[in-house]
């Protein structure tokens, strides 16, 4: 809840790039430049889909709509926790 109203577009791109690198999700947004275009939007949607398919990480199912809501932020946190465990 703290991150949601304070994030910048580059922050979300950075998270997606990390998840892609660390967990192998096909969600890299390309250049981290703070510009939210079609590639970033597709990366967020790909993250949601991969997260839903990843039984090791998923705590609850995400809507695969490319919208960054509280559930998607919680999914980012789940991924960070998994990264710390690994």
C-alpha positions as CSV (number, residue, x, y, z in Angstrom):
1,X,0.0,0.0,0.0
2,X,2.9,2.3,0.7
3,X,4.5,1.7,-2.8
4,X,1.4,2.1,-4.9
5,X,0.9,5.8,-4.7
6,X,4.6,6.7,-4.6
7,X,6.0,4.6,-7.5
8,X,7.4,6.1,-10.7
9,X,7.2,4.4,-14.1
10,X,11.0,3.7,-14.0
11,X,10.5,2.0,-10.6
12,X,8.0,-0.4,-12.1
13,X,10.3,-1.0,-15.1
14,X,13.1,-1.8,-12.7
15,X,11.1,-4.3,-10.8
16,X,10.0,-6.0,-14.0
17,X,13.6,-6.2,-15.2
18,X,14.7,-7.7,-11.9
19,X,11.9,-10.3,-11.9
20,X,12.8,-11.2,-15.5
21,X,16.5,-11.6,-14.6
22,X,16.1,-13.2,-11.1
23,X,13.1,-15.5,-11.7
24,X,13.1,-15.9,-15.5
25,X,9.7,-14.4,-16.1
26,X,9.3,-13.2,-19.7
27,X,8.5,-9.6,-18.5
28,X,11.5,-7.4,-19.2
29,X,10.2,-4.0,-20.2
30,X,13.3,-3.0,-22.3
31,X,15.1,0.2,-21.6
32,X,14.4,1.6,-18.1
33,X,13.6,5.1,-19.0
34,X,10.4,6.1,-17.1
35,X,8.4,6.2,-20.4
36,X,5.4,3.9,-20.1
37,X,4.7,2.7,-23.6
38,X,3.4,-0.5,-25.2
39,X,6.5,-2.6,-24.3
40,X,6.2,-1.7,-20.6
41,X,2.5,-2.4,-20.6
42,X,3.0,-5.8,-22.3
43,X,5.8,-6.6,-19.8
44,X,3.4,-5.9,-16.9
45,X,0.8,-8.1,-18.4
46,X,3.4,-10.8,-19.0
47,X,4.4,-10.6,-15.4
48,X,0.8,-11.1,-14.2
49,X,0.4,-14.1,-16.5
50,X,3.8,-15.7,-15.4
51,X,3.0,-15.0,-11.8
52,X,-0.3,-16.8,-12.1
53,X,1.4,-19.8,-13.6
54,X,4.2,-19.9,-11.1
55,X,3.0,-22.2,-8.3
56,X,6.1,-21.6,-6.2
57,X,5.4,-17.9,-5.9
58,X,1.7,-17.3,-6.3
59,X,-0.3,-16.5,-3.2
60,X,-3.4,-15.3,-5.1
61,X,-4.3,-15.0,-8.7
62,X,-3.8,-11.7,-10.5
63,X,-6.1,-10.3,-13.2
64,X,-4.0,-10.3,-16.4
65,X,-4.9,-6.8,-17.5
66,X,-1.7,-4.9,-17.4
67,X,-3.0,-2.7,-14.6
68,X,-0.7,-2.0,-11.7
69,X,-2.9,-2.4,-8.7
70,X,-2.4,-3.4,-5.1
71,X,-2.5,-7.2,-5.9
72,X,0.2,-6.7,-8.5
73,X,2.3,-4.8,-5.9
74,X,1.8,-7.7,-3.5
75,X,2.9,-10.1,-6.2
76,X,6.1,-8.0,-6.7
77,X,6.7,-8.4,-2.9
78,X,6.2,-12.2,-3.2
79,X,8.8,-12.3,-5.9
80,X,11.3,-10.3,-3.8
81,X,10.7,-12.7,-0.9
82,X,11.4,-15.7,-3.2
83,X,14.5,-14.0,-4.4
84,X,15.8,-13.5,-0.9
85,X,15.1,-17.1,-0.1
86,X,17.0,-18.3,-3.2
